[in-house]
């Protein structure tokens, strides 16, 4: 298999970050334990005959770090983007992890909002290939991005 390019590795790291955040919430394991497990056993591993994508460790760690350290802020932004009767603690845990990872990039990283939204909509499609979740994710992330970086969106 050819060596993945930096963009593919960043995309893979976003998917892994969502999985890691989900696993942390579900298992109660520490950030360090989860990060070590992913970097050692998931990035580029062979699983049931399929080779897993190689992740960008620096990007993966940055997303996890920001998502954990700014979780309260990101969750509040997500709550504001959701309908009032659906607070973040009532949504699917995979979507909750996705919003936290995406929120980390929208709030605390230099990723252009359009790139972050597109990338995480693709992650949603990977987890929910049959569903309407990708449209929901797009709408929520668009709202969050406008709140986080209003200057990135032209008026009009």
C-alpha positions as CSV (number, residue, x, y, z in Angstrom):
1,X,0.0,0.0,0.0
2,X,1.3,3.5,-0.8
3,X,2.2,5.9,1.9
4,X,-0.8,8.0,2.8
5,X,-0.5,11.8,2.3
6,X,-0.8,14.3,5.1
7,X,-4.4,15.1,4.2
8,X,-5.5,11.5,4.4
9,X,-3.6,11.1,7.7
10,X,-5.4,14.1,9.2
11,X,-8.8,12.8,8.0
12,X,-8.0,9.4,9.6
13,X,-6.9,11.2,12.8
14,X,-10.3,12.9,13.0
15,X,-12.1,9.6,12.7
16,X,-9.8,8.1,15.4
17,X,-10.4,11.1,17.6
18,X,-14.2,10.6,17.5
19,X,-13.7,6.9,18.3
20,X,-11.3,7.7,21.1
21,X,-13.6,10.3,22.7
22,X,-16.5,7.9,22.5
23,X,-14.4,5.2,24.1
24,X,-13.2,7.5,26.9
25,X,-16.8,8.4,27.7
26,X,-18.1,4.8,27.5
27,X,-15.2,3.2,29.4
28,X,-14.1,5.9,31.8
29,X,-10.5,5.3,30.8
30,X,-8.0,8.2,30.9
31,X,-6.9,10.3,28.0
32,X,-3.3,8.9,28.2
33,X,-4.6,5.3,28.1
34,X,-6.8,5.8,25.1
35,X,-4.3,7.9,23.1
36,X,-1.6,5.2,23.7
37,X,-4.0,2.4,22.7
38,X,-5.0,4.2,19.5
39,X,-1.4,5.1,18.5
40,X,-0.1,1.6,19.3
41,X,-3.0,-0.6,18.2
42,X,-5.1,1.3,15.7
43,X,-3.0,3.6,13.5
44,X,-2.0,1.5,10.5
45,X,-3.0,-1.8,12.1
46,X,-4.3,-4.8,10.3
47,X,-7.8,-5.7,11.5
48,X,-9.8,-8.6,10.1
49,X,-7.6,-8.5,7.0
50,X,-8.1,-4.8,6.4
51,X,-5.3,-2.3,6.9
52,X,-6.5,0.6,9.1
53,X,-5.5,4.1,7.9
54,X,-2.4,5.7,9.3
55,X,-3.3,8.6,11.5
56,X,-1.6,11.9,12.1
57,X,-0.5,11.6,15.7
58,X,0.1,15.3,16.2
59,X,-3.3,16.2,14.9
60,X,-5.0,13.4,16.8
61,X,-3.4,14.4,20.1
62,X,-4.3,18.1,19.5
63,X,-8.0,17.3,18.8
64,X,-8.2,15.0,21.9
65,X,-6.4,17.5,24.1
66,X,-8.6,20.4,23.0
67,X,-11.8,18.4,23.1
68,X,-11.1,17.3,26.7
69,X,-9.8,20.6,28.0
70,X,-12.6,22.7,26.4
71,X,-15.4,20.1,26.7
72,X,-17.7,22.3,28.8
73,X,-17.4,25.2,26.3
74,X,-17.9,22.9,23.3
75,X,-20.8,21.2,24.9
76,X,-22.5,24.6,25.6
77,X,-22.0,25.6,22.0
78,X,-23.4,22.3,20.9
79,X,-26.4,22.7,23.1
80,X,-27.1,26.1,21.6
81,X,-26.9,24.6,18.1
82,X,-29.3,21.8,19.0
83,X,-33.1,22.2,19.5
84,X,-34.0,23.1,23.0
85,X,-35.6,19.7,23.8
86,X,-32.5,17.8,22.7
87,X,-29.6,18.8,25.0
88,X,-26.2,17.2,24.2
89,X,-26.6,14.5,26.9
90,X,-29.7,13.1,25.1
91,X,-28.0,12.7,21.7
92,X,-26.2,9.6,20.4
93,X,-22.8,9.2,22.1
94,X,-21.0,8.9,18.8
95,X,-22.5,12.2,17.7
96,X,-21.6,13.7,21.1
97,X,-18.0,12.6,20.5
98,X,-18.1,13.9,17.0
99,X,-19.3,17.3,18.1
100,X,-16.6,17.5,20.7
101,X,-13.8,16.6,18.3
102,X,-15.2,19.1,15.6
103,X,-15.7,21.7,18.3
104,X,-12.1,21.4,19.3
105,X,-11.0,22.3,15.8
106,X,-13.6,25.0,15.4
107,X,-12.9,26.7,18.8
108,X,-9.3,26.1,19.6
109,X,-7.4,25.2,16.4
110,X,-6.5,26.9,13.2
111,X,-8.5,24.6,10.9
112,X,-10.7,26.6,8.5
113,X,-14.3,26.2,9.5
114,X,-15.3,24.9,6.0
115,X,-12.6,22.2,6.2
116,X,-13.6,21.1,9.7
117,X,-17.3,20.9,8.8
118,X,-16.6,18.9,5.6
119,X,-14.3,16.6,7.3
120,X,-16.6,15.8,10.3
121,X,-19.7,15.4,8.0
122,X,-17.6,12.7,6.2
123,X,-16.9,11.2,9.6
124,X,-20.6,11.2,10.3
125,X,-21.2,9.4,7.0
126,X,-18.6,6.7,8.0
127,X,-20.5,6.0,11.3
128,X,-24.0,6.4,9.9
129,X,-23.9,5.5,6.2
130,X,-27.7,5.0,5.9
131,X,-28.9,7.9,8.0
132,X,-29.8,11.5,8.0
133,X,-27.1,12.2,10.6
134,X,-24.7,13.8,8.2
135,X,-27.2,16.6,7.4
136,X,-27.8,17.0,11.1
137,X,-24.1,17.2,11.8
138,X,-23.6,19.7,9.0
139,X,-26.3,22.0,10.4
140,X,-25.0,21.8,14.0
141,X,-21.4,22.3,13.0
142,X,-22.3,25.3,10.8
143,X,-24.1,26.9,13.7
144,X,-21.1,26.2,16.0
145,X,-18.6,27.5,13.5
146,X,-20.6,30.8,13.1
147,X,-20.5,31.2,16.9
148,X,-16.8,30.3,17.2
149,X,-15.4,32.2,14.2
150,X,-18.0,34.7,12.9
151,X,-15.4,36.5,10.9
152,X,-14.9,33.4,8.7
153,X,-18.4,33.8,7.3
154,X,-19.1,36.8,5.1
155,X,-22.2,38.8,6.0
156,X,-25.2,38.3,3.8
